[in-house]
């Protein structure tokens, strides 16, 4: 996959979270998708498989 890091830790201040993030290596590698982290604290991007974990 184009983005080197596969797990990203985000805080509540970062919500709402979308993938790809602007700081990703190839930020325009797929369409932007917003990920629902609030309910479970984690989500996976359906395009690139990057995992996002909510940390406080």
PQR file of N, CA, C, O and H, with PARSE charges and radii, in Angstrom:
ATOM      1  N   UNK A   1       0.827  -1.183   0.000 -0.4000 1.5000
ATOM      2  CA  UNK A   1       0.000   0.000   0.000 -0.0000 2.0000
ATOM      3  C   UNK A   1       0.877   1.255   0.000  0.5500 1.7000
ATOM      4  O   UNK A   1       2.019   1.210   0.456 -0.5500 1.4000
ATOM      5  N   UNK A   2       0.364   2.343  -0.495 -0.4000 1.5000
ATOM      6  CA  UNK A   2       1.177   3.529  -0.675 -0.0000 2.0000
ATOM      7  C   UNK A   2       1.576   4.243   0.604  0.5500 1.7000
ATOM      8  O   UNK A   2       2.621   4.894   0.620 -0.5500 1.4000
ATOM      9  H   UNK A   2      -0.564   2.379  -0.865  0.4000 1.0000
ATOM     10  N   UNK A   3       0.800   4.156   1.675 -0.4000 1.5000
ATOM     11  CA  UNK A   3       1.148   4.849   2.909 -0.0000 2.0000
ATOM     12  C   UNK A   3       1.958   3.912   3.794  0.5500 1.7000
ATOM     13  O   UNK A   3       1.502   2.823   4.143 -0.5500 1.4000
ATOM     14  H   UNK A   3      -0.048   3.627   1.661  0.4000 1.0000
ATOM     15  N   UNK A   4       3.165   4.345   4.154 -0.4000 1.5000
ATOM     16  CA  UNK A   4       4.114   3.473   4.838 -0.0000 2.0000
ATOM     17  C   UNK A   4       3.608   3.028   6.207  0.5500 1.7000
ATOM     18  O   UNK A   4       3.645   1.838   6.520 -0.5500 1.4000
ATOM     19  H   UNK A   4       3.536   5.230   3.871  0.4000 1.0000
ATOM     20  N   UNK A   5       3.141   3.959   7.021 -0.4000 1.5000
ATOM     21  CA  UNK A   5       2.647   3.627   8.346 -0.0000 2.0000
ATOM     22  C   UNK A   5       1.241   3.063   8.213  0.5500 1.7000
ATOM     23  O   UNK A   5       0.441   3.575   7.431 -0.5500 1.4000
ATOM     24  H   UNK A   5       3.111   4.926   6.767  0.4000 1.0000
ATOM     25  N   UNK A   6       0.935   2.028   8.957 -0.4000 1.5000
ATOM     26  CA  UNK A   6      -0.374   1.397   8.826 -0.0000 2.0000
ATOM     27  C   UNK A   6      -1.300   1.647  10.011  0.5500 1.7000
ATOM     28  O   UNK A   6      -2.505   1.426   9.892 -0.5500 1.4000
ATOM     29  H   UNK A   6       1.586   1.611   9.593  0.4000 1.0000
ATOM     30  N   UNK A   7      -0.776   2.102  11.155 -0.4000 1.5000
ATOM     31  CA  UNK A   7      -1.606   2.404  12.317 -0.0000 2.0000
ATOM     32  C   UNK A   7      -1.361   3.840  12.736  0.5500 1.7000
ATOM     33  O   UNK A   7      -0.219   4.269  12.901 -0.5500 1.4000
ATOM     34  H   UNK A   7       0.203   2.281  11.251  0.4000 1.0000
ATOM     35  N   UNK A   8      -2.447   4.577  12.906 -0.4000 1.5000
ATOM     36  CA  UNK A   8      -2.371   5.992  13.257 -0.0000 2.0000
ATOM     37  C   UNK A   8      -3.147   6.220  14.536  0.5500 1.7000
ATOM     38  O   UNK A   8      -4.303   5.811  14.649 -0.5500 1.4000
ATOM     39  H   UNK A   8      -3.375   4.229  12.772  0.4000 1.0000
ATOM     40  N   UNK A   9      -2.509   6.882  15.514 -0.4000 1.5000
ATOM     41  CA  UNK A   9      -3.177   7.231  16.759 -0.0000 2.0000
ATOM     42  C   UNK A   9      -3.689   8.654  16.630  0.5500 1.7000
ATOM     43  O   UNK A   9      -2.948   9.558  16.244 -0.5500 1.4000
ATOM     44  H   UNK A   9      -1.570   7.214  15.423  0.4000 1.0000
ATOM     45  N   UNK A  10      -4.960   8.847  16.954 -0.4000 1.5000
ATOM     46  CA  UNK A  10      -5.577  10.163  16.868 -0.0000 2.0000
ATOM     47  C   UNK A  10      -6.268  10.470  18.189  0.5500 1.7000
ATOM     48  O   UNK A  10      -6.669   9.559  18.913 -0.5500 1.4000
ATOM     49  H   UNK A  10      -5.562   8.112  17.267  0.4000 1.0000
ATOM     50  N   UNK A  11      -6.407  11.756  18.501 -0.4000 1.5000
ATOM     51  CA  UNK A  11      -7.079  12.168  19.730 -0.0000 2.0000
ATOM     52  C   UNK A  11      -8.458  12.715  19.396  0.5500 1.7000
ATOM     53  O   UNK A  11      -8.790  12.918  18.228 -0.5500 1.4000
ATOM     54  H   UNK A  11      -6.082  12.496  17.912  0.4000 1.0000
ATOM     55  N   UNK A  12      -9.256  12.951  20.425 -0.4000 1.5000
ATOM     56  CA  UNK A  12     -10.593  13.507  20.211 -0.0000 2.0000
ATOM     57  C   UNK A  12     -10.516  14.875  19.543  0.5500 1.7000
ATOM     58  O   UNK A  12     -11.440  15.264  18.828 -0.5500 1.4000
ATOM     59  H   UNK A  12      -8.987  12.786  21.374  0.4000 1.0000
ATOM     60  N   UNK A  13      -9.436  15.607  19.765 -0.4000 1.5000
ATOM     61  CA  UNK A  13      -9.257  16.917  19.128 -0.0000 2.0000
ATOM     62  C   UNK A  13      -9.104  16.783  17.617  0.5500 1.7000
ATOM     63  O   UNK A  13      -9.350  17.742  16.886 -0.5500 1.4000
ATOM     64  H   UNK A  13      -8.685  15.291  20.346  0.4000 1.0000
ATOM     65  N   UNK A  14      -8.701  15.607  17.139 -0.4000 1.5000
ATOM     66  CA  UNK A  14      -8.518  15.371  15.700 -0.0000 2.0000
ATOM     67  C   UNK A  14      -9.819  14.998  14.987  0.5500 1.7000
ATOM     68  O   UNK A  14      -9.858  14.960  13.757 -0.5500 1.4000
ATOM     69  H   UNK A  14      -8.501  14.828  17.732  0.4000 1.0000
ATOM     70  N   UNK A  15     -10.872  14.724  15.739 -0.4000 1.5000
ATOM     71  CA  UNK A  15     -12.140  14.304  15.134 -0.0000 2.0000
ATOM     72  C   UNK A  15     -12.804  15.442  14.379  0.5500 1.7000
ATOM     73  O   UNK A  15     -12.687  16.588  14.814 -0.5500 1.4000
ATOM     74  H   UNK A  15     -10.840  14.755  16.738  0.4000 1.0000
ATOM     75  N   UNK A  16     -13.477  15.200  13.304 -0.4000 1.5000
ATOM     76  CA  UNK A  16     -13.617  13.921  12.626 -0.0000 2.0000
ATOM     77  C   UNK A  16     -12.353  13.558  11.855  0.5500 1.7000
ATOM     78  O   UNK A  16     -11.664  14.441  11.344 -0.5500 1.4000
ATOM     79  H   UNK A  16     -13.572  14.269  12.951  0.4000 1.0000
ATOM     80  N   UNK A  17     -12.050  12.288  11.769 -0.4000 1.5000
ATOM     81  CA  UNK A  17     -10.844  11.800  11.105 -0.0000 2.0000
ATOM     82  C   UNK A  17     -11.194  11.326   9.702  0.5500 1.7000
ATOM     83  O   UNK A  17     -12.195  10.644   9.481 -0.5500 1.4000
ATOM     84  H   UNK A  17     -12.610  11.571  12.183  0.4000 1.0000
ATOM     85  N   UNK A  18     -10.338  11.709   8.763 -0.4000 1.5000
ATOM     86  CA  UNK A  18     -10.519  11.240   7.391 -0.0000 2.0000
ATOM     87  C   UNK A  18      -9.223  10.602   6.914  0.5500 1.7000
ATOM     88  O   UNK A  18      -8.139  10.929   7.396 -0.5500 1.4000
ATOM     89  H   UNK A  18      -9.525  12.263   8.942  0.4000 1.0000
ATOM     90  N   UNK A  19      -9.351   9.705   5.978 -0.4000 1.5000
ATOM     91  CA  UNK A  19      -8.192   9.067   5.361 -0.0000 2.0000
ATOM     92  C   UNK A  19      -8.280   9.307   3.866  0.5500 1.7000
ATOM     93  O   UNK A  19      -9.358   9.166   3.289 -0.5500 1.4000
ATOM     94  H   UNK A  19     -10.232   9.439   5.586  0.4000 1.0000
ATOM     95  N   UNK A  20      -7.196   9.658   3.232 -0.4000 1.5000
ATOM     96  CA  UNK A  20      -5.856   9.814   3.782 -0.0000 2.0000
ATOM     97  C   UNK A  20      -5.699  11.115   4.556  0.5500 1.7000
ATOM     98  O   UNK A  20      -6.354  12.115   4.259 -0.5500 1.4000
ATOM     99  H   UNK A  20      -6.320   9.772   3.701  0.4000 1.0000
ATOM    100  N   UNK A  21      -4.812  11.085   5.561 -0.4000 1.5000
ATOM    101  CA  UNK A  21      -4.476  12.282   6.323 -0.0000 2.0000
ATOM    102  C   UNK A  21      -3.555  13.161   5.481  0.5500 1.7000
ATOM    103  O   UNK A  21      -2.810  12.648   4.647 -0.5500 1.4000
ATOM    104  H   UNK A  21      -4.280  10.273   5.801  0.4000 1.0000
ATOM    105  N   UNK A  22      -3.597  14.478   5.688 -0.4000 1.5000
ATOM    106  CA  UNK A  22      -2.721  15.370   4.906 -0.0000 2.0000
ATOM    107  C   UNK A  22      -1.235  15.042   5.041  0.5500 1.7000
ATOM    108  O   UNK A  22      -0.472  15.266   4.101 -0.5500 1.4000
ATOM    109  H   UNK A  22      -4.203  14.894   6.366  0.4000 1.0000
ATOM    110  N   UNK A  23      -0.807  14.514   6.199 -0.4000 1.5000
ATOM    111  CA  UNK A  23       0.616  14.229   6.404 -0.0000 2.0000
ATOM    112  C   UNK A  23       1.050  12.867   5.877  0.5500 1.7000
ATOM    113  O   UNK A  23       2.228  12.526   5.983 -0.5500 1.4000
ATOM    114  H   UNK A  23      -1.427  14.332   6.963  0.4000 1.0000
ATOM    115  N   UNK A  24       0.148  12.084   5.320 -0.4000 1.5000
ATOM    116  CA  UNK A  24       0.523  10.783   4.763 -0.0000 2.0000
ATOM    117  C   UNK A  24       1.414  10.961   3.540  0.5500 1.7000
ATOM    118  O   UNK A  24       1.332  11.966   2.834 -0.5500 1.4000
ATOM    119  H   UNK A  24      -0.809  12.361   5.234  0.4000 1.0000
ATOM    120  N   UNK A  25       2.266   9.969   3.305 -0.4000 1.5000
ATOM    121  CA  UNK A  25       3.214  10.017   2.197 -0.0000 2.0000
ATOM    122  C   UNK A  25       2.527  10.342   0.886  0.5500 1.7000
ATOM    123  O   UNK A  25       2.955  11.244   0.167 -0.5500 1.4000
ATOM    124  H   UNK A  25       2.333   9.153   3.878  0.4000 1.0000
ATOM    125  N   UNK A  26       1.486   9.629   0.575 -0.4000 1.5000
ATOM    126  CA  UNK A  26       0.719   9.893  -0.647 -0.0000 2.0000
ATOM    127  C   UNK A  26      -0.694  10.278  -0.236  0.5500 1.7000
ATOM    128  O   UNK A  26      -1.616   9.465  -0.296 -0.5500 1.4000
ATOM    129  H   UNK A  26       1.139   8.896   1.159  0.4000 1.0000
ATOM    130  N   UNK A  27      -0.849  11.527   0.183 -0.4000 1.5000
ATOM    131  CA  UNK A  27      -2.120  11.990   0.730 -0.0000 2.0000
ATOM    132  C   UNK A  27      -3.251  11.935  -0.287  0.5500 1.7000
ATOM    133  O   UNK A  27      -4.419  11.952   0.099 -0.5500 1.4000
ATOM    134  H   UNK A  27      -0.100  12.187   0.233  0.4000 1.0000
ATOM    135  N   UNK A  28      -2.935  11.868  -1.577 -0.4000 1.5000
ATOM    136  CA  UNK A  28      -3.984  11.817  -2.597 -0.0000 2.0000
ATOM    137  C   UNK A  28      -4.071  10.436  -3.245  0.5500 1.7000
ATOM    138  O   UNK A  28      -4.441  10.319  -4.413 -0.5500 1.4000
ATOM    139  H   UNK A  28      -1.986  11.853  -1.891  0.4000 1.0000
ATOM    140  N   UNK A  29      -3.732   9.395  -2.489 -0.4000 1.5000
ATOM    141  CA  UNK A  29      -3.681   8.045  -3.049 -0.0000 2.0000
ATOM    142  C   UNK A  29      -5.059   7.408  -3.249  0.5500 1.7000
ATOM    143  O   UNK A  29      -5.183   6.445  -4.004 -0.5500 1.4000
ATOM    144  H   UNK A  29      -3.432   9.490  -1.540  0.4000 1.0000
ATOM    145  N   UNK A  30      -6.084   7.926  -2.590 -0.4000 1.5000
ATOM    146  CA  UNK A  30      -7.449   7.420  -2.789 -0.0000 2.0000
ATOM    147  C   UNK A  30      -8.436   8.501  -2.369  0.5500 1.7000
ATOM    148  O   UNK A  30      -8.036   9.487  -1.749 -0.5500 1.4000
ATOM    149  H   UNK A  30      -5.983   8.708  -1.976  0.4000 1.0000
ATOM    150  N   UNK A  31      -9.712   8.340  -2.691 -0.4000 1.5000
ATOM    151  CA  UNK A  31     -10.703   9.353  -2.301 -0.0000 2.0000
ATOM    152  C   UNK A  31     -10.765   9.516  -0.786  0.5500 1.7000
ATOM    153  O   UNK A  31     -10.583   8.550  -0.045 -0.5500 1.4000
ATOM    154  H   UNK A  31     -10.037   7.540  -3.195  0.4000 1.0000
ATOM    155  N   UNK A  32     -11.020  10.735  -0.329 -0.4000 1.5000
ATOM    156  CA  UNK A  32     -11.131  10.998   1.103 -0.0000 2.0000
ATOM    157  C   UNK A  32     -12.378  10.312   1.651  0.5500 1.7000
ATOM    158  O   UNK A  32     -13.461  10.403   1.074 -0.5500 1.4000
ATOM    159  H   UNK A  32     -11.168  11.520  -0.931  0.4000 1.0000
ATOM    160  N   UNK A  33     -12.201   9.624   2.775 -0.4000 1.5000
ATOM    161  CA  UNK A  33     -13.309   8.954   3.445 -0.0000 2.0000
ATOM    162  C   UNK A  33     -13.221   9.290   4.934  0.5500 1.7000
ATOM    163  O   UNK A  33     -12.143   9.222   5.524 -0.5500 1.4000
ATOM    164  H   UNK A  33     -11.320   9.550   3.244  0.4000 1.0000
ATOM    165  N   UNK A  34     -14.345   9.650   5.536 -0.4000 1.5000
ATOM    166  CA  UNK A  34     -14.392   9.939   6.969 -0.0000 2.0000
ATOM    167  C   UNK A  34     -14.659   8.650   7.726  0.5500 1.7000
ATOM    168  O   UNK A  34     -15.506   7.845   7.338 -0.5500 1.4000
ATOM    169  H   UNK A  34     -15.221   9.706   5.056  0.4000 1.0000
ATOM    170  N   UNK A  35     -13.914   8.469   8.822 -0.4000 1.5000
ATOM    171  CA  UNK A  35     -13.970   7.214   9.572 -0.0000 2.0000
ATOM    172  C   UNK A  35     -14.647   7.421  10.929  0.5500 1.7000
ATOM    173  O   UNK A  35     -14.263   8.326  11.670 -0.5500 1.4000
ATOM    174  H   UNK A  35     -13.226   9.123   9.138  0.4000 1.0000
ATOM    175  N   UNK A  36     -15.638   6.608  11.265 -0.4000 1.5000
ATOM    176  CA  UNK A  36     -16.354   6.738  12.543 -0.0000 2.0000
ATOM    177  C   UNK A  36     -15.594   6.064  13.687  0.5500 1.7000
ATOM    178  O   UNK A  36     -15.673   4.847  13.860 -0.5500 1.4000
ATOM    179  H   UNK A  36     -15.950   5.873  10.663  0.4000 1.0000
ATOM    180  N   UNK A  37     -14.864   6.856  14.462 -0.4000 1.5000
ATOM    181  CA  UNK A  37     -14.079   6.316  15.577 -0.0000 2.0000
ATOM    182  C   UNK A  37     -14.802   6.440  16.915  0.5500 1.7000
ATOM    183  O   UNK A  37     -14.437   5.761  17.876 -0.5500 1.4000
ATOM    184  H   UNK A  37     -14.801   7.844  14.322  0.4000 1.0000
ATOM    185  N   UNK A  38     -15.810   7.283  16.993 -0.4000 1.5000
ATOM    186  CA  UNK A  38     -16.421   7.613  18.277 -0.0000 2.0000
ATOM    187  C   UNK A  38     -17.002   6.405  19.002  0.5500 1.7000
ATOM    188  O   UNK A  38     -16.839   6.296  20.217 -0.5500 1.4000
ATOM    189  H   UNK A  38     -16.107   7.834  16.212  0.4000 1.0000
ATOM    190  N   UNK A  39     -17.660   5.513  18.315 -0.4000 1.5000
ATOM    191  CA  UNK A  39     -18.358   4.393  18.964 -0.0000 2.0000
ATOM    192  C   UNK A  39     -17.407   3.344  19.530  0.5500 1.7000
ATOM    193  O   UNK A  39     -17.553   2.942  20.685 -0.5500 1.4000
ATOM    194  H   UNK A  39     -17.792   5.602  17.328  0.4000 1.0000
ATOM    195  N   UNK A  40     -16.445   2.897  18.741 -0.4000 1.5000
ATOM    196  CA  UNK A  40     -15.582   1.791  19.169 -0.0000 2.0000
ATOM    197  C   UNK A  40     -14.156   2.215  19.494  0.5500 1.7000
ATOM    198  O   UNK A  40     -13.419   1.455  20.123 -0.5500 1.4000
ATOM    199  H   UNK A  40     -16.327   3.223  17.803  0.4000 1.0000
ATOM    200  N   UNK A  41     -13.749   3.422  19.076 -0.4000 1.5000
ATOM    201  CA  UNK A  41     -12.391   3.878  19.328 -0.0000 2.0000
ATOM    202  C   UNK A  41     -11.393   3.414  18.290  0.5500 1.7000
ATOM    203  O   UNK A  41     -10.193   3.656  18.423 -0.5500 1.4000
ATOM    204  H   UNK A  41     -14.347   4.039  18.565  0.4000 1.0000
ATOM    205  N   UNK A  42     -11.886   2.742  17.247 -0.4000 1.5000
ATOM    206  CA  UNK A  42     -10.984   2.312  16.186 -0.0000 2.0000
ATOM    207  C   UNK A  42     -11.759   2.184  14.881  0.5500 1.7000
ATOM    208  O   UNK A  42     -12.977   2.004  14.871 -0.5500 1.4000
ATOM    209  H   UNK A  42     -12.860   2.545  17.139  0.4000 1.0000
ATOM    210  N   UNK A  43     -11.016   2.284  13.779 -0.4000 1.5000
ATOM    211  CA  UNK A  43     -11.619   2.141  12.457 -0.0000 2.0000
ATOM    212  C   UNK A  43     -10.527   1.789  11.459  0.5500 1.7000
ATOM    213  O   UNK A  43      -9.350   2.077  11.678 -0.5500 1.4000
ATOM    214  H   UNK A  43     -10.027   2.431  13.787  0.4000 1.0000
ATOM    215  N   UNK A  44     -10.935   1.158  10.355 -0.4000 1.5000
ATOM    216  CA  UNK A  44     -10.006   0.781   9.293 -0.0000 2.0000
ATOM    217  C   UNK A  44     -10.470   1.438   8.005  0.5500 1.7000
ATOM    218  O   UNK A  44     -11.657   1.419   7.679 -0.5500 1.4000
ATOM    219  H   UNK A  44     -11.891   0.924  10.177  0.4000 1.0000
ATOM    220  N   UNK A  45      -9.523   2.023   7.271 -0.4000 1.5000
ATOM    221  CA  UNK A  45      -9.847   2.639   5.995 -0.0000 2.0000
ATOM    222  C   UNK A  45     -10.212   1.550   4.991  0.5500 1.7000
ATOM    223  O   UNK A  45      -9.457   0.595   4.812 -0.5500 1.4000
ATOM    224  H   UNK A  45      -8.558   2.039   7.536  0.4000 1.0000
ATOM    225  N   UNK A  46     -11.370   1.687   4.332 -0.4000 1.5000
ATOM    226  CA  UNK A  46     -11.760   0.666   3.362 -0.0000 2.0000
ATOM    227  C   UNK A  46     -10.929   0.689   2.081  0.5500 1.7000
ATOM    228  O   UNK A  46     -10.948  -0.279   1.321 -0.5500 1.4000
ATOM    229  H   UNK A  46     -11.984   2.463   4.477  0.4000 1.0000
ATOM    230  N   UNK A  47     -10.205   1.770   1.831 -0.4000 1.5000
ATOM    231  CA  UNK A  47      -9.398   1.872   0.614 -0.0000 2.0000
ATOM    232  C   UNK A  47      -7.987   1.322   0.797  0.5500 1.7000
ATOM    233  O   UNK A  47      -7.548   0.463   0.031 -0.5500 1.4000
ATOM    234  H   UNK A  47     -10.189   2.556   2.449  0.4000 1.0000
ATOM    235  N   UNK A  48      -7.271   1.820   1.820 -0.4000 1.5000
ATOM    236  CA  UNK A  48      -5.860   1.439   1.953 -0.0000 2.0000
ATOM    237  C   UNK A  48      -5.587   0.507   3.131  0.5500 1.7000
ATOM    238  O   UNK A  48      -4.475  -0.003   3.260 -0.5500 1.4000
ATOM    239  H   UNK A  48      -7.628   2.517   2.442  0.4000 1.0000
ATOM    240  N   UNK A  49      -6.580   0.275   3.992 -0.4000 1.5000
ATOM    241  CA  UNK A  49      -6.399  -0.634   5.111 -0.0000 2.0000
ATOM    242  C   UNK A  49      -5.706  -0.032   6.315  0.5500 1.7000
ATOM    243  O   UNK A  49      -5.396  -0.753   7.263 -0.5500 1.4000
ATOM    244  H   UNK A  49      -7.484   0.690   3.886  0.4000 1.0000
ATOM    245  N   UNK A  50      -5.452   1.276   6.306 -0.4000 1.5000
ATOM    246  CA  UNK A  50      -4.813   1.922   7.451 -0.0000 2.0000
ATOM    247  C   UNK A  50      -5.738   1.837   8.656  0.5500 1.7000
ATOM    248  O   UNK A  50      -6.948   2.030   8.539 -0.5500 1.4000
ATOM    249  H   UNK A  50      -5.704   1.861   5.535  0.4000 1.0000
ATOM    250  N   UNK A  51      -5.152   1.545   9.823 -0.4000 1.5000
ATOM    251  CA  UNK A  51      -5.916   1.468  11.064 -0.0000 2.0000
ATOM    252  C   UNK A  51      -5.793   2.785  11.812  0.5500 1.7000
ATOM    253  O   UNK A  51      -4.716   3.380  11.871 -0.5500 1.4000
ATOM    254  H   UNK A  51      -4.169   1.388   9.918  0.4000 1.0000
ATOM    255  N   UNK A  52      -6.900   3.233  12.382 -0.4000 1.5000
ATOM    256  CA  UNK A  52      -6.930   4.452  13.180 -0.0000 2.0000
ATOM    257  C   UNK A  52      -7.435   4.088  14.561  0.5500 1.7000
ATOM    258  O   UNK A  52      -8.448   3.403  14.701 -0.5500 1.4000
ATOM    259  H   UNK A  52      -7.775   2.750  12.335  0.4000 1.0000
ATOM    260  N   UNK A  53      -6.714   4.556  15.599 -0.4000 1.5000
ATOM    261  CA  UNK A  53      -7.048   4.252  16.980 -0.0000 2.0000
ATOM    262  C   UNK A  53      -7.214   5.561  17.730  0.5500 1.7000
ATOM    263  O   UNK A  53      -6.361   6.446  17.648 -0.5500 1.4000
ATOM    264  H   UNK A  53      -5.891   5.112  15.486  0.4000 1.0000
ATOM    265  N   UNK A  54      -8.310   5.681  18.459 -0.4000 1.5000
ATOM    266  CA  UNK A  54      -8.590   6.873  19.244 -0.0000 2.0000
ATOM    267  C   UNK A  54      -7.912   6.746  20.596  0.5500 1.7000
ATOM    268  O   UNK A  54      -8.171   5.795  21.333 -0.5500 1.4000
ATOM    269  H   UNK A  54      -9.002   4.963  18.526  0.4000 1.0000
ATOM    270  N   UNK A  55      -7.044   7.697  20.930 -0.4000 1.5000
ATOM    271  CA  UNK A  55      -6.353   7.720  22.221 -0.0000 2.0000
ATOM    272  C   UNK A  55      -6.655   9.048  22.900  0.5500 1.7000
ATOM    273  O   UNK A  55      -6.825  10.069  22.234 -0.5500 1.4000
ATOM    274  H   UNK A  55      -6.833   8.469  20.331  0.4000 1.0000
ATOM    275  N   UNK A  56      -6.719   9.029  24.214 -0.4000 1.5000
ATOM    276  CA  UNK A  56      -6.990  10.263  24.965 -0.0000 2.0000
ATOM    277  C   UNK A  56      -5.842  10.639  25.840  0.5500 1.7000
ATOM    278  O   UNK A  56      -5.904  11.651  26.539 -0.5500 1.4000
ATOM    279  H   UNK A  56      -6.581   8.199  24.755  0.4000 1.0000
TER
END
